[in-house]
Amino acid sequence: MTGSGNHTYLLIGTDGSAVLIDAGVGDGRHLEALAQSLDAGRAHLRDVIVTHGHMDHASGAPAIAREHPGARFFKYPWREEDGKYSIEWLPIREGDRFAAGDSSLVALHTPGHSPDHVALWHEDSRSAFTGDLVVQGSSVMIHATKGGDLAQYLLALERLLALTPSRLLPAHGPEIPNPDALLRSYLEHRRRREAQVIDALEAGRDAVPSIVESIYDGLAPALVPAASENVRAHLEKLKREGRAVQRDGRWRLPDQS
């Protein structure tokens, strides 16, 4: 699910302070690379800003804290997840501004992939550190049974699009130099997927597994759980909008008997 692995981003200022975006998983190679980069920049790690509480972004925080005891750790609160890590999390709020390098980053609450997700906006370069909002060449799973919300996710994409960024720096996959095209393709992909879910309901498919089977023909078994979460996210969105009904564990359109 993480493609080629995780990206974290280290920003070092001329004053010797450094900010790390995302904590990774505590891999020794990451810790060594972080220490080497700080040494090369004659810097100390002041802040670690975690984009959201999923394991591949947050679980490395305790290891970093042991190596850099003076560092502060920030994330948007998600009570169900935050206690998993022995870290004193300092809360991020919408619009918080963080000194980063010789400039600043603005926290944008962008829930949907997870309830606590934030992107970090660097206005000077019109760049955004986007966590798990987008991945070049793939789509993002909306974990409907664990805090994911498709409607909020679509709003987060629209919000990012409205900023007209020049580039996106995601946590997985390469840098995205054409944000407008990618963000619009993401929105269009979700519209097409929603239409497919509605078509499946019209055809009488009333359970998540059968809808997944009709949409994701030939999908590798290992990817079926992720596809099921995405389908459930679409169904929950349609339900809240009054365009789908769930009864006794079965899904249907409102005008179906």
BALOBA-1460 file (C-alpha; in Angstrom, 3 decimals):
// residues 257
<rec num="1" residu="m" x="0.000" y="0.000" z="0.000"/>
<rec num="2" residu="t" x="2.975" y="2.341" z="0.321"/>
<rec num="3" residu="g" x="4.390" y="1.778" z="-3.161"/>
<rec num="4" residu="s" x="8.150" y="2.306" z="-3.174"/>
<rec num="5" residu="g" x="8.126" y="3.362" z="0.488"/>
<rec num="6" residu="n" x="7.708" y="6.480" z="2.604"/>
<rec num="7" residu="h" x="8.982" y="9.976" z="2.019"/>
<rec num="8" residu="t" x="9.794" y="12.309" z="4.872"/>
<rec num="9" residu="y" x="10.977" y="15.859" z="4.265"/>
<rec num="10" residu="l" x="13.642" y="17.701" z="6.245"/>
<rec num="11" residu="l" x="13.827" y="21.500" z="6.085"/>
<rec num="12" residu="i" x="16.885" y="23.183" z="7.589"/>
<rec num="13" residu="g" x="17.128" y="26.908" z="8.239"/>
<rec num="14" residu="t" x="20.190" y="29.111" z="8.263"/>
<rec num="15" residu="d" x="19.760" y="29.402" z="12.032"/>
<rec num="16" residu="g" x="20.458" y="25.678" z="12.402"/>
<rec num="17" residu="s" x="16.905" y="24.658" z="13.284"/>
<rec num="18" residu="a" x="15.244" y="21.864" z="11.338"/>
<rec num="19" residu="v" x="11.719" y="20.594" z="10.790"/>
<rec num="20" residu="l" x="10.893" y="17.037" z="9.727"/>
<rec num="21" residu="i" x="7.599" y="16.332" z="7.979"/>
<rec num="22" residu="d" x="6.376" y="12.842" z="8.887"/>
<rec num="23" residu="a" x="8.154" y="10.400" z="11.171"/>
<rec num="24" residu="g" x="8.313" y="7.206" z="9.115"/>
<rec num="25" residu="v" x="8.380" y="3.855" z="10.887"/>
<rec num="26" residu="g" x="11.577" y="4.019" z="12.933"/>
<rec num="27" residu="d" x="13.712" y="2.174" z="10.388"/>
<rec num="28" residu="g" x="17.387" y="2.381" z="11.325"/>
<rec num="29" residu="r" x="18.376" y="3.541" z="7.844"/>
<rec num="30" residu="h" x="15.969" y="6.445" z="8.104"/>
<rec num="31" residu="l" x="17.271" y="7.419" z="11.529"/>
<rec num="32" residu="e" x="20.848" y="7.291" z="10.226"/>
<rec num="33" residu="a" x="20.020" y="9.359" z="7.139"/>
<rec num="34" residu="l" x="18.254" y="11.920" z="9.327"/>
<rec num="35" residu="a" x="21.257" y="12.205" z="11.653"/>
<rec num="36" residu="q" x="23.650" y="12.542" z="8.720"/>
<rec num="37" residu="s" x="21.560" y="15.268" z="7.103"/>
<rec num="38" residu="l" x="21.366" y="17.211" z="10.347"/>
<rec num="39" residu="d" x="25.118" y="16.896" z="10.861"/>
<rec num="40" residu="a" x="25.806" y="18.037" z="7.299"/>
<rec num="41" residu="g" x="23.581" y="21.066" z="7.825"/>
<rec num="42" residu="r" x="24.999" y="21.743" z="11.309"/>
<rec num="43" residu="a" x="21.426" y="21.646" z="12.504"/>
<rec num="44" residu="h" x="19.321" y="20.303" z="15.331"/>
<rec num="45" residu="l" x="15.876" y="18.784" z="14.967"/>
<rec num="46" residu="r" x="13.403" y="21.226" z="16.501"/>
<rec num="47" residu="d" x="10.030" y="19.968" z="15.281"/>
<rec num="48" residu="v" x="8.475" y="16.858" z="13.761"/>
<rec num="49" residu="i" x="5.129" y="17.473" z="12.050"/>
<rec num="50" residu="v" x="3.124" y="14.326" z="11.335"/>
<rec num="51" residu="t" x="0.545" y="14.580" z="8.564"/>
<rec num="52" residu="h" x="-1.701" y="11.895" z="10.092"/>
<rec num="53" residu="g" x="-1.704" y="9.026" z="12.533"/>
<rec num="54" residu="h" x="-1.411" y="6.013" z="10.229"/>
<rec num="55" residu="m" x="1.441" y="3.709" z="11.200"/>
<rec num="56" residu="d" x="3.680" y="4.455" z="8.211"/>
<rec num="57" residu="h" x="3.676" y="8.160" z="9.131"/>
<rec num="58" residu="a" x="3.566" y="8.216" z="12.925"/>
<rec num="59" residu="s" x="5.055" y="5.014" z="14.353"/>
<rec num="60" residu="g" x="8.640" y="6.230" z="13.941"/>
<rec num="61" residu="a" x="8.076" y="9.119" z="16.335"/>
<rec num="62" residu="p" x="9.250" y="7.320" z="19.507"/>
<rec num="63" residu="a" x="12.517" y="6.253" z="17.849"/>
<rec num="64" residu="i" x="13.147" y="9.803" z="16.629"/>
<rec num="65" residu="a" x="12.353" y="11.146" z="20.098"/>
<rec num="66" residu="r" x="14.985" y="8.845" z="21.616"/>
<rec num="67" residu="e" x="17.601" y="10.017" z="19.117"/>
<rec num="68" residu="h" x="16.606" y="13.704" z="19.331"/>
<rec num="69" residu="p" x="15.292" y="14.316" z="22.855"/>
<rec num="70" residu="g" x="14.834" y="18.047" z="22.322"/>
<rec num="71" residu="a" x="12.439" y="17.668" z="19.398"/>
<rec num="72" residu="r" x="8.759" y="18.570" z="19.621"/>
<rec num="73" residu="f" x="6.106" y="16.418" z="17.935"/>
<rec num="74" residu="f" x="2.987" y="17.870" z="16.358"/>
<rec num="75" residu="k" x="-0.119" y="16.318" z="14.820"/>
<rec num="76" residu="y" x="-3.814" y="16.996" z="14.494"/>
<rec num="77" residu="p" x="-5.625" y="15.184" z="17.335"/>
<rec num="78" residu="w" x="-7.123" y="11.738" z="16.694"/>
<rec num="79" residu="r" x="-7.812" y="10.294" z="20.114"/>
<rec num="80" residu="e" x="-8.293" y="6.700" z="18.976"/>
<rec num="81" residu="e" x="-4.836" y="6.595" z="17.378"/>
<rec num="82" residu="d" x="-2.669" y="9.094" z="19.235"/>
<rec num="83" residu="g" x="-2.310" y="6.990" z="22.362"/>
<rec num="84" residu="k" x="-0.679" y="4.143" z="20.441"/>
<rec num="85" residu="y" x="2.638" y="5.949" z="20.492"/>
<rec num="86" residu="s" x="4.590" y="6.973" z="23.583"/>
<rec num="87" residu="i" x="4.811" y="10.568" z="22.437"/>
<rec num="88" residu="e" x="3.595" y="13.846" z="23.889"/>
<rec num="89" residu="w" x="1.761" y="15.123" z="20.828"/>
<rec num="90" residu="l" x="1.335" y="18.867" z="20.577"/>
<rec num="91" residu="p" x="-1.936" y="19.636" z="18.776"/>
<rec num="92" residu="i" x="-2.114" y="21.092" z="15.283"/>
<rec num="93" residu="r" x="-5.078" y="23.298" z="14.470"/>
<rec num="94" residu="e" x="-6.318" y="24.594" z="11.139"/>
<rec num="95" residu="g" x="-4.251" y="27.590" z="10.075"/>
<rec num="96" residu="d" x="-1.357" y="27.002" z="12.473"/>
<rec num="97" residu="r" x="1.869" y="28.417" z="11.109"/>
<rec num="98" residu="f" x="5.197" y="26.657" z="11.614"/>
<rec num="99" residu="a" x="8.631" y="28.148" z="11.097"/>
<rec num="100" residu="a" x="10.386" y="25.900" z="8.581"/>
<rec num="101" residu="g" x="13.807" y="26.649" z="7.213"/>
<rec num="102" residu="d" x="13.820" y="30.370" z="6.552"/>
<rec num="103" residu="s" x="10.131" y="30.482" z="5.729"/>
<rec num="104" residu="s" x="6.922" y="29.055" z="7.169"/>
<rec num="105" residu="l" x="4.362" y="26.340" z="6.586"/>
<rec num="106" residu="v" x="0.615" y="26.672" z="7.133"/>
<rec num="107" residu="a" x="-1.340" y="23.662" z="8.393"/>
<rec num="108" residu="l" x="-4.460" y="22.838" z="6.387"/>
<rec num="109" residu="h" x="-6.843" y="20.334" z="7.956"/>
<rec num="110" residu="t" x="-7.641" y="18.011" z="5.040"/>
<rec num="111" residu="p" x="-9.603" y="15.066" z="6.466"/>
<rec num="112" residu="g" x="-11.015" y="12.213" z="4.439"/>
<rec num="113" residu="h" x="-8.175" y="9.731" z="4.098"/>
<rec num="114" residu="s" x="-8.130" y="9.922" z="7.895"/>
<rec num="115" residu="p" x="-9.910" y="12.291" z="10.306"/>
<rec num="116" residu="d" x="-6.658" y="13.912" z="11.446"/>
<rec num="117" residu="h" x="-4.992" y="14.440" z="8.072"/>
<rec num="118" residu="v" x="-3.217" y="17.726" z="7.447"/>
<rec num="119" residu="a" x="-1.383" y="19.141" z="4.454"/>
<rec num="120" residu="l" x="1.331" y="21.753" z="4.877"/>
<rec num="121" residu="w" x="1.275" y="24.740" z="2.539"/>
<rec num="122" residu="h" x="4.440" y="26.645" z="1.637"/>
<rec num="123" residu="e" x="3.064" y="29.829" z="0.150"/>
<rec num="124" residu="d" x="6.396" y="31.272" z="-1.046"/>
<rec num="125" residu="s" x="6.953" y="28.411" z="-3.497"/>
<rec num="126" residu="r" x="3.276" y="27.443" z="-3.844"/>
<rec num="127" residu="s" x="4.214" y="23.933" z="-2.793"/>
<rec num="128" residu="a" x="2.221" y="21.570" z="-0.605"/>
<rec num="129" residu="f" x="3.410" y="18.658" z="1.481"/>
<rec num="130" residu="t" x="0.391" y="16.453" z="0.976"/>
<rec num="131" residu="g" x="0.857" y="13.322" z="3.090"/>
<rec num="132" residu="d" x="-1.541" y="10.728" z="1.716"/>
<rec num="133" residu="l" x="-3.892" y="13.001" z="-0.217"/>
<rec num="134" residu="v" x="-2.529" y="11.945" z="-3.610"/>
<rec num="135" residu="v" x="-0.085" y="9.480" z="-5.141"/>
<rec num="136" residu="q" x="1.171" y="9.765" z="-8.703"/>
<rec num="137" residu="g" x="-0.046" y="6.816" z="-10.793"/>
<rec num="138" residu="s" x="-2.393" y="5.400" z="-8.169"/>
<rec num="139" residu="s" x="-5.442" y="6.219" z="-6.094"/>
<rec num="140" residu="v" x="-5.734" y="6.699" z="-2.335"/>
<rec num="141" residu="m" x="-7.665" y="4.300" z="-0.127"/>
<rec num="142" residu="i" x="-10.476" y="5.770" z="1.951"/>
<rec num="143" residu="h" x="-10.621" y="3.488" z="4.991"/>
<rec num="144" residu="a" x="-14.354" y="3.796" z="5.643"/>
<rec num="145" residu="t" x="-14.367" y="1.522" z="8.683"/>
<rec num="146" residu="k" x="-11.547" y="3.442" z="10.352"/>
<rec num="147" residu="g" x="-12.358" y="7.110" z="10.152"/>
<rec num="148" residu="g" x="-12.176" y="7.626" z="6.387"/>
<rec num="149" residu="d" x="-14.784" y="9.896" z="4.810"/>
<rec num="150" residu="l" x="-15.085" y="10.214" z="1.046"/>
<rec num="151" residu="a" x="-17.086" y="13.447" z="1.062"/>
<rec num="152" residu="q" x="-14.460" y="15.137" z="3.232"/>
<rec num="153" residu="y" x="-11.697" y="13.721" z="1.054"/>
<rec num="154" residu="l" x="-13.233" y="15.230" z="-2.083"/>
<rec num="155" residu="l" x="-13.520" y="18.591" z="-0.324"/>
<rec num="156" residu="a" x="-9.837" y="18.337" z="0.635"/>
<rec num="157" residu="l" x="-8.897" y="17.763" z="-3.012"/>
<rec num="158" residu="e" x="-11.044" y="20.720" z="-4.090"/>
<rec num="159" residu="r" x="-9.424" y="22.897" z="-1.448"/>
<rec num="160" residu="l" x="-5.957" y="21.963" z="-2.644"/>
<rec num="161" residu="l" x="-6.951" y="22.581" z="-6.260"/>
<rec num="162" residu="a" x="-8.219" y="26.068" z="-5.355"/>
<rec num="163" residu="l" x="-4.772" y="26.987" z="-4.009"/>
<rec num="164" residu="t" x="-3.326" y="26.499" z="-7.537"/>
<rec num="165" residu="p" x="-0.152" y="24.844" z="-6.231"/>
<rec num="166" residu="s" x="2.930" y="24.611" z="-8.427"/>
<rec num="167" residu="r" x="3.958" y="21.228" z="-7.044"/>
<rec num="168" residu="l" x="2.895" y="18.584" z="-4.552"/>
<rec num="169" residu="l" x="5.291" y="16.679" z="-2.308"/>
<rec num="170" residu="p" x="3.517" y="13.459" z="-1.286"/>
<rec num="171" residu="a" x="4.454" y="10.870" z="1.299"/>
<rec num="172" residu="h" x="4.484" y="8.117" z="-1.337"/>
<rec num="173" residu="g" x="5.561" y="8.230" z="-4.949"/>
<rec num="174" residu="p" x="7.382" y="10.955" z="-6.874"/>
<rec num="175" residu="e" x="7.002" y="14.713" z="-6.643"/>
<rec num="176" residu="i" x="4.008" y="15.939" z="-8.629"/>
<rec num="177" residu="p" x="4.923" y="18.867" z="-10.901"/>
<rec num="178" residu="n" x="1.472" y="19.155" z="-12.528"/>
<rec num="179" residu="p" x="-0.936" y="19.359" z="-9.574"/>
<rec num="180" residu="d" x="-3.882" y="20.774" z="-11.510"/>
<rec num="181" residu="a" x="-4.064" y="17.854" z="-13.924"/>
<rec num="182" residu="l" x="-3.587" y="15.239" z="-11.216"/>
<rec num="183" residu="l" x="-6.122" y="16.715" z="-8.796"/>
<rec num="184" residu="r" x="-8.736" y="17.011" z="-11.529"/>
<rec num="185" residu="s" x="-8.094" y="13.424" z="-12.584"/>
<rec num="186" residu="y" x="-8.543" y="12.297" z="-8.968"/>
<rec num="187" residu="l" x="-11.892" y="14.062" z="-8.745"/>
<rec num="188" residu="e" x="-13.020" y="12.614" z="-12.068"/>
<rec num="189" residu="h" x="-11.932" y="9.126" z="-10.996"/>
<rec num="190" residu="r" x="-14.109" y="9.334" z="-7.890"/>
<rec num="191" residu="r" x="-17.076" y="10.560" z="-9.936"/>
<rec num="192" residu="r" x="-16.690" y="7.594" z="-12.291"/>
<rec num="193" residu="r" x="-16.370" y="5.186" z="-9.378"/>
<rec num="194" residu="e" x="-19.516" y="6.587" z="-7.788"/>
<rec num="195" residu="a" x="-21.410" y="6.055" z="-11.040"/>
<rec num="196" residu="q" x="-20.181" y="2.452" z="-11.104"/>
<rec num="197" residu="v" x="-21.401" y="1.883" z="-7.550"/>
<rec num="198" residu="i" x="-24.824" y="3.278" z="-8.459"/>
<rec num="199" residu="d" x="-24.950" y="1.063" z="-11.563"/>
<rec num="200" residu="a" x="-24.136" y="-1.963" z="-9.411"/>
<rec num="201" residu="l" x="-26.975" y="-1.104" z="-7.000"/>
<rec num="202" residu="e" x="-29.363" y="-0.684" z="-9.924"/>
<rec num="203" residu="a" x="-28.342" y="-4.149" z="-11.121"/>
<rec num="204" residu="g" x="-29.363" y="-5.597" z="-7.772"/>
<rec num="205" residu="r" x="-25.939" y="-6.010" z="-6.214"/>
<rec num="206" residu="d" x="-26.690" y="-5.229" z="-2.593"/>
<rec num="207" residu="a" x="-23.535" y="-6.166" z="-0.692"/>
<rec num="208" residu="v" x="-20.026" y="-4.762" z="-0.679"/>
<rec num="209" residu="p" x="-18.336" y="-7.969" z="-1.958"/>
<rec num="210" residu="s" x="-20.654" y="-8.261" z="-4.952"/>
<rec num="211" residu="i" x="-20.241" y="-4.573" z="-5.814"/>
<rec num="212" residu="v" x="-16.450" y="-4.927" z="-5.588"/>
<rec num="213" residu="e" x="-16.605" y="-7.970" z="-7.870"/>
<rec num="214" residu="s" x="-18.616" y="-6.057" z="-10.481"/>
<rec num="215" residu="i" x="-16.330" y="-3.001" z="-10.493"/>
<rec num="216" residu="y" x="-12.850" y="-4.434" z="-9.948"/>
<rec num="217" residu="d" x="-12.847" y="-7.331" z="-12.396"/>
<rec num="218" residu="g" x="-9.723" y="-9.463" z="-12.076"/>
<rec num="219" residu="l" x="-8.413" y="-7.619" z="-9.016"/>
<rec num="220" residu="a" x="-5.563" y="-9.360" z="-7.184"/>
<rec num="221" residu="p" x="-6.876" y="-10.961" z="-3.963"/>
<rec num="222" residu="a" x="-4.434" y="-8.966" z="-1.831"/>
<rec num="223" residu="l" x="-6.073" y="-5.725" z="-3.017"/>
<rec num="224" residu="v" x="-9.672" y="-6.761" z="-2.383"/>
<rec num="225" residu="p" x="-9.754" y="-5.411" z="1.218"/>
<rec num="226" residu="a" x="-8.661" y="-1.956" z="0.021"/>
<rec num="227" residu="a" x="-11.215" y="-2.009" z="-2.814"/>
<rec num="228" residu="s" x="-13.904" y="-3.011" z="-0.311"/>
<rec num="229" residu="e" x="-13.047" y="-0.022" z="1.884"/>
<rec num="230" residu="n" x="-13.292" y="2.312" z="-1.106"/>
<rec num="231" residu="v" x="-16.679" y="0.886" z="-2.146"/>
<rec num="232" residu="r" x="-17.958" y="1.199" z="1.411"/>
<rec num="233" residu="a" x="-16.770" y="4.821" z="1.470"/>
<rec num="234" residu="h" x="-18.812" y="5.538" z="-1.656"/>
<rec num="235" residu="l" x="-21.855" y="3.801" z="-0.190"/>
<rec num="236" residu="e" x="-21.631" y="5.768" z="3.060"/>
<rec num="237" residu="k" x="-21.372" y="9.013" z="1.091"/>
<rec num="238" residu="l" x="-24.431" y="8.084" z="-0.991"/>
<rec num="239" residu="k" x="-26.294" y="7.157" z="2.195"/>
<rec num="240" residu="r" x="-25.625" y="10.529" z="3.822"/>
<rec num="241" residu="e" x="-26.793" y="12.242" z="0.643"/>
<rec num="242" residu="g" x="-30.032" y="10.220" z="0.623"/>
<rec num="243" residu="r" x="-29.037" y="8.417" z="-2.571"/>
<rec num="244" residu="a" x="-28.582" y="4.958" z="-1.052"/>
<rec num="245" residu="v" x="-30.223" y="3.027" z="1.774"/>
<rec num="246" residu="q" x="-28.801" y="0.314" z="4.004"/>
<rec num="247" residu="r" x="-31.193" y="-2.117" z="5.648"/>
<rec num="248" residu="d" x="-30.367" y="-5.401" z="7.372"/>
<rec num="249" residu="g" x="-26.837" y="-5.185" z="6.050"/>
<rec num="250" residu="r" x="-27.994" y="-4.806" z="2.444"/>
<rec num="251" residu="w" x="-27.669" y="-1.788" z="0.215"/>
<rec num="252" residu="r" x="-30.158" y="-0.452" z="-2.338"/>
<rec num="253" residu="l" x="-31.248" y="2.723" z="-4.072"/>
<rec num="254" residu="p" x="-34.081" y="4.648" z="-2.380"/>
<rec num="255" residu="d" x="-36.578" y="3.847" z="-5.156"/>
<rec num="256" residu="q" x="-35.843" y="0.122" z="-5.206"/>
<rec num="257" residu="s" x="-38.406" y="-2.094" z="-3.540"/>
